[in-house]
Amino acid sequence: MQSRTVPMRTYDRTWDEIETMLSRAEAAERMWIDSYLNSKNLQDIEGQKDAARNKKALEGVIKALQWVLGEEGVENPLH
């Protein structure tokens, strides 16, 4: 069994940085939704797949950041 190295963590992110990251993730999610709809109108299946995949990934990022911030009603992002 391989031993796992523990990453060095500084714990120096501010709440403002985390809030900013959340806002950027939400904006990126909206951009991917628009990209999906545009690709759908153009009948671009690959564009739709790419946009859907990226939008779905951002859902996880958003939920994790909301959880870190203690947002009411946000469950554990691993469930």
Secondary structure as UniProt FT lines:
FT   HELIX           15..41
FT   TURN            42..43
FT   HELIX           45..68
FT   TURN            69..70
FT   TURN            72..73
FT   TURN            77..78
//
